[in-house]
Amino acid sequence: MTLEEKIAQLFGVWVGASAEGGDVAPHQHDMEEVVDLDELLPHGLGQLTRPFGTAPVDPALGALSLARTQRRVVAANRFGIPAFAHEECLAGFAAWGATAYPVPLAWGATFDPDLVRLMAAAIGRDLRSVGVHQGLAPVLDVVRDARWGRVEETIGEDPYLVGTVATAYVQGLESAGIVATLKHFAGYSASRAGRNLAPVSMGGREFADVILPPFEMAVRESGVRSVMHAYTDIDGIPSASDERLLTELLRDTWGFEGTVVADYFGIAFLKTLHGVAGSLGDAAGAALAAGVDVELPTVKTFGEPLRKAIADGTVPESLVDRAARRVLLQKVESGLLDADWDPTPHALAGITAEHARGTVDLDGGPNRDLARRVAEESVILLSNDGTLPLTDGRAPARIAVIGPNAETPTAVLGCYSFPVHVGSRTPDAPLGIDLPTLREALAAEFPDSEIVTTAGLAAADASGTEGFDAAIALAREADLVIAALGDRAGLFGRGTSGEGCDAASLSLPGAQEQLLDALLDTGTPVVVTLLAGRPYALGRAVQESAAIVQTFFPGEEGTTALAGVLSGRVRPSGRLPVSVPLRPGAQPSTYLAPRLGQATEVSNLDPAPAFGFGHGLTYTTFDWSELRVDTELVATDGEFTLACTVRNSGTQPGTEVVQLYLHDPVASVVQPVQRLVGYVRLPELAPGEAVRVRATVPADLASFTGRTGRRIVEPGDLELRLSASSTTPLLTARVTLSGPVREVDHRRRLHAHFTTEPMPQA
């Protein structure tokens, strides 16, 4: 291959599929110049960027358009190499008409990796069915400051939860033949003040023990084939030019063999934002040297700037050879160079554009069923004075649904869903999927109740109180108020949650807190419901509301799931993947804090949450008992085995999530007071039913980064806390590690092993 042909494999071109099934067209973006495909294609092309995620296109016609363009790509280059096509799939395939699943923060709320794996496999099959090869998900960033707008894209504030759920998502996507992409590697979520793409202040120990473990787990266990670098720098070294991160750690230590792709425009940012490259050619060379293989979304630095830098001798051609080999091997593995490769999906074989419209369904019954199951498991009952569930004739005669999310169809969607991410630019186009509003879902759930509605506010972020009088009057005339509060997803300031929609504090957006207080003042019982992208401080409602039900953008089936929890048709089983603050100004704060991060006598600010990580109520009660520890003293390379009995002691079926936290009272470096090291979501238990839960806990889970920067297991006393949440320890096993300090590495054991066994009825 010539130099030009090798370089051509290292970049993408942002395109949009044709609504008529014709060739894709280059997409114009304010950060790029429109490319000339006729000029580029004779050398080949590495990737086609978001053919379905650029404009509303019927999926079948989009697939035919992509296939037609692939034939053009193949015919134009002398080796007949097709392009990889990639798409966003953060909460489902981001294409018109595709299922909008709950956002990743809702995945975390399920504490159910098996269900997430099934969902991801369905997403992967849909991507594959229309000719897409790579999905830019999941996000493995650990929440460090809930003011960050992209919290909705994360799985939570605990690295173990993030790692296990993200690994399951990757396994599902890869099982369908789609190349999954871990992002953003690494540290993006720790920006100062929660501002998007802001500087990161982080020590090496936090980086190693909080930020990196989810990526390490996914690389080791998921079969992932792509990683995307982060925009940010760590201690002055941008991720896109960090050889220690992208080569020494990712490849040489962890053994990753796939491709590293650039976050959009991230290589050029080495010059324009970070100031570590004097030219675009320097930026290209720095990224290649660090280990970046593919420039996305389009050619900017890997085109003429790179060719010139190689000609000038400032960038060795061997770096291009290394990256091109990785890209081509991935295309070979994906079957793109097979002799019988055909770009037309099997379902569209022999179908012409004139007859294709409507023949590909990306939102069929099985998809919607999965979306419903994930949504239902992700609904979190934060508090309840007994008002819920509204079952057995307890539904009020008149229910007032009040708030900006009462009649907003898109209130269930995150910023990377197609209707929000792309559809907002084409407001006249139909949504493509059915999105029942909360009012509609409640009317269906409570057919014998009168449902009355008013917004109270013009929008989620509105600050005016002009609608308060009508809302208060409606509330006083009702038997129950359902406050419909939360976020409006958007991009770069066009919403209250989403990329570039960062929050100054964790007060409810706009005048929602004032509206909520006014509703509480009416004396009518208020059930607070939240369709949100991040947790918010809820003020008086924590103590004064009848109940609080939290969801995190639960997708197209979200309002139906939420209504089902209110009625009791769906039994709540979600748990908080992020803490809900008591006060709006307590950030940055997560449960992963050392002693000085807790309330102290020397500060008047108490960062304690209103509801801690892992919290979630049910409509029944559980008794935990009969703790047994087989061995309380083991070596630093041994393992503990402990067991307890969990019994449904209430009158309703319910699901419990057993969470295992480790507390290290004395360590050679400061540690979080506790951290999650394992969990198991139990099968639903009938009243009186019990299971014996057994956990085998390797000493490796007590490891941390020591003073020398190496990961170690120290001898000493530990507490293993079997808990219902980070704030609700129920059984504590006090154990001891003995022997010498033991150094461990990436081959250490990452999981406690749980088993469950049914017990006799009480």
Secondary structure, 3 states (H helix, E strand, C coil): CCHHHHHHCCEEEEEECCCCCCCCEECCCCCCCCCCHHHHHHHCCCEEECCCCCCCCCHHHHHHHHHHHHHHHHHHCCCCCCCEEEECCCCCCCCCCCCCCCCHHHHHHHCCHHHHHHHHHHHHHHHHHCCCCEECCCECCCCCCCCCHHHHHCCCCCHHHHHHHHHHHHHHHHHCCCEEEEEEECCHHHEHHHCCCCCECCCHHHHHHHHHHHHHHHHHHCCCCEEEECCCEECCEEHHHCHHHHHHHHHHHCCCCCEEECCCCCCCHHHHCCCCCCCHHHHHHHHHHHCCCEECCCCCCCCHHHHHHHHCCCCCHHHHHHHHHHHHHHHHHCCCCCCCCCCCCHHHCCCCHHHHCCCCCCCCHHHHHHHHHHHHHHCEEEEECCCCCCCCCCCCCEEEEECCCCCCHHHHCCCCCHHHHCHHHCCCCCCCCCCCCHHHHHHHHCCCCEEEEECCCCCCCCCCCCCHHHHHHHHHCCCEEEEEEECCECCCCCCCECCCCCCCCCECCCCHHHHHHHHHHCCCCEEEEEEECCCCECCCHHHHCCEEEEEECCCCCHHHHHHHHHHCCCCCCCCCCCCEECCCCCCCCCCCCCHHHCCCCCCCCCCCEEECCCCCECCCCEEEEEEEECCCEEECCCEEEEEEEEEECCCCCECCEEEEEEECCCCCCCCCCCEEEEEEECCCECCCCEEEEEEEEEHHHHCEECCCCCEEECCEEEEEEEEEECCEEEEEEEEEEECCCEECCCCCCCCCEEEEEEECCC
